[in-house]
Amino acid sequence: MIPVKIDPMSITTISEKGMESIVDWFDQHKQSFYTLGRSYLSNQQQMEELFFRSIIKVQKELPRFKSETSFETWVTSKFIDNCRELSEDRSLQASEESEQHKDLFKALDHLQADEKEALLLTYLKGISQEDTAHLLHISLEKMKALLFSGIQSLRKELGSGPFNGCKEFHKDYIDYLERALDRSKRIDFEIHIYHCQDCQEDLATFQDVMLTMINLTETMEDFQVPPDFMENVKVRLAEKEKHRQQKKQKRKRMGIVFTSVIALLLGIGYFTGTFTNLYYTWTEDNQELRAFLQQGLGERLNLEAESGGIKIRIKSAIADEFQTLVFYEIEDTAADNQYVMDYHDGVSVKNEYEIMRRETFTKYYPPDLNLDVNNKANVYQGKLGLLPLSTDNGTIKLKVTRLQKLIHNSPDRNAFRAGTEMEYEFGDWNFEIPVSKQPSIEYALDEETEIEGIKVRFDKLTIAPTATILKYMINNDQPGKRIEFLTLKNLTVNNKKVKADTYGSSFMDHNMDQFTYQTSFDPLFEKKAKEVNVQFKFAHLTIEDPKTIELDASGEYPQSFEYAGTTISIDKVEVGQPTIVVISNYETENRAYESLNFNIVGENGSEFSSTEMSSDGVFVDKNGNKYDMNDIHVAYEEIEQPRYFSTVQNIQLQSDNAGENAIPKWLLIYGYNTTEYLDDAVKISLE
């Protein structure tokens, strides 16, 4: 293995002299990095881009360098990141330019990515196994396993076939060849090798592959750095620096004009705290994001990636114990299209298992085209809900491979074409998003009220940066009636009202008849809560009201019966395979129930092996107006106090015995469901 040499230039010198020293350092180490880069890329233009990006990245991230590893290992990690990025959408072509080692590079290209990187960094770059393991974020044991499997795979790809030696000694090959095996093990190993022909052949081949990788730089002319290579990189860096200085001078001139105004605002802002608010009022067009930034929650990021003419910009990320909220902007630079991101549908977090809590669920935010910032035909600004962080700080590795296209079918910008296939735009956008978890404020509550005679107790209020969470318990111990779920309308804290999230209520736990829920509201940005007022919206109830109706399979239908103050029709009882029963009630005015809880059984109450149900229904608003649920032009959210009434129930029955007809005997109605809209409110004092 090539030993890592001590850098003649200290990290202190590099930090003090900046870009010039970084370029000089790369110039001194260009051969080993050039060889490593050519293992990923195919031509000089790509290699110049690789060195250019790497030097810029090292300069930008140098203040974050820690002496836990050597400077060269740290630089190599940045270099490898750029290698991956530049080679991601490309089949390796270096073998076509390097006839001498064509088979070797074709074989390397067929290895698993982690095997290939372990081999290249250890034997080509000459980094120690310990540092390579640290660089790849794996254990030393995993590192050794990758080296062995990589060499074994490389041997197979080169046509030498698998190892035939004794498997119990495979783990010792690398340490023996690198003289890292302790004396007693080395003696035992050498005695075994002396008597085992297969292990001798394995070890010889293993050593050949290792030496081929180590000597690759010296044996390949194509891998020698061209004479003008670093000069070309330096020219590009000089042009970039010149452009940066020009922009700096321009900003400086503008700053002189603006200095007096800013000085005044800074003076006021220092004592009143208004400068942050005023600054983001001027500079941030997204009103929702602006509110977070004005409160000092999160920071502007403006991370950008482009693929296929579509540019995605990550504007900011806010994290708390409930979720991680990512604000983004998507611009179609080639056409007037708007796109949104949808998590798990072309959007993923590559390191989700490492930095996020997976016992919860992501929150969905539907597209909002009513925002003023979304009035451009080719730009959309939205937010993406991700899982909460499992650590206080982290870097989210967000990968986007497809975007959903928003298709408008009317002058109304909030309308979408329904009943058609989704349209997507495919590409490759990658981001590393730094984010810190913001703290929440919790208040223990102990307030009880009654809804429809059922006790509801409020247990906890949590004011988090991205949401306000109210936890409550429903005690369904009253006979004959129970609340299946309770929907809250809004929450008022310190006279500031926030509305409940349409998709933000969830079941948490239950114990006997006690069911715990939580509802999410918009963020409050309150430092201290003194008084809370909870406004209810509606309760979905189950009412027990049993009734038994005898069914005569041979009788004539339709037949009707009275239940809960209305007339229900049994339209059909048709015996067969399956047996079909149809129940209907088209009346909705003053009808107590919305849907029935029932079952159909045979003689002596026996249940059938299979019971399938389907239904039709209609939405009815507060004034009795009806809306067809299948009408795509009906917006449920715009219906005033909607209730869904079931009108037709189709039931299919199958007998337990194959070939026999199911004979229904009894219709057992246990009760029904209904919705009650509420004007109730409860006030909770926290003082």
Secondary structure as GFF3:
##gff-version 3
##sequence-region A 1 687
A	DSSP	alpha_helix	11	17	.	.	.	ID=ss1
A	DSSP	alpha_helix	19	28	.	.	.	ID=ss2
A	DSSP	alpha_helix	30	38	.	.	.	ID=ss3
A	DSSP	alpha_helix	44	61	.	.	.	ID=ss4
A	DSSP	three_ten_helix	62	64	.	.	.	ID=ss5
A	DSSP	alpha_helix	71	87	.	.	.	ID=ss6
A	DSSP	alpha_helix	94	97	.	.	.	ID=ss7
A	DSSP	three_ten_helix	99	101	.	.	.	ID=ss8
A	DSSP	alpha_helix	102	109	.	.	.	ID=ss9
A	DSSP	alpha_helix	113	119	.	.	.	ID=ss10
A	DSSP	pi_helix	120	124	.	.	.	ID=ss11
A	DSSP	alpha_helix	129	135	.	.	.	ID=ss12
A	DSSP	alpha_helix	140	157	.	.	.	ID=ss13
A	DSSP	three_ten_helix	167	172	.	.	.	ID=ss14
A	DSSP	alpha_helix	173	177	.	.	.	ID=ss15
A	DSSP	alpha_helix	183	195	.	.	.	ID=ss16
A	DSSP	alpha_helix	197	214	.	.	.	ID=ss17
A	DSSP	alpha_helix	216	219	.	.	.	ID=ss18
A	DSSP	three_ten_helix	221	223	.	.	.	ID=ss19
A	DSSP	alpha_helix	229	272	.	.	.	ID=ss20
A	DSSP	alpha_helix	275	283	.	.	.	ID=ss21
A	DSSP	alpha_helix	287	294	.	.	.	ID=ss22
A	DSSP	beta_strand	303	307	.	.	.	ID=ss23
A	DSSP	beta_strand	310	319	.	.	.	ID=ss24
A	DSSP	beta_strand	324	332	.	.	.	ID=ss25
A	DSSP	beta_strand	338	340	.	.	.	ID=ss26
A	DSSP	beta_strand	347	349	.	.	.	ID=ss27
A	DSSP	alpha_helix	352	355	.	.	.	ID=ss28
A	DSSP	three_ten_helix	372	374	.	.	.	ID=ss29
A	DSSP	beta_strand	379	386	.	.	.	ID=ss30
A	DSSP	beta_strand	393	406	.	.	.	ID=ss31
A	DSSP	beta_strand	424	436	.	.	.	ID=ss32
A	DSSP	beta_strand	441	451	.	.	.	ID=ss33
A	DSSP	beta_strand	454	463	.	.	.	ID=ss34
A	DSSP	beta_strand	468	475	.	.	.	ID=ss35
A	DSSP	beta_strand	481	493	.	.	.	ID=ss36
A	DSSP	beta_strand	496	511	.	.	.	ID=ss37
A	DSSP	beta_strand	514	521	.	.	.	ID=ss38
A	DSSP	beta_strand	531	550	.	.	.	ID=ss39
A	DSSP	beta_strand	559	563	.	.	.	ID=ss40
A	DSSP	beta_strand	566	574	.	.	.	ID=ss41
A	DSSP	beta_strand	579	584	.	.	.	ID=ss42
A	DSSP	beta_strand	595	601	.	.	.	ID=ss43
A	DSSP	three_ten_helix	603	605	.	.	.	ID=ss44
A	DSSP	beta_strand	610	620	.	.	.	ID=ss45
A	DSSP	beta_strand	626	628	.	.	.	ID=ss46
A	DSSP	three_ten_helix	636	638	.	.	.	ID=ss47
A	DSSP	beta_strand	643	654	.	.	.	ID=ss48
A	DSSP	beta_strand	666	677	.	.	.	ID=ss49
A	DSSP	beta_strand	681	685	.	.	.	ID=ss50
###
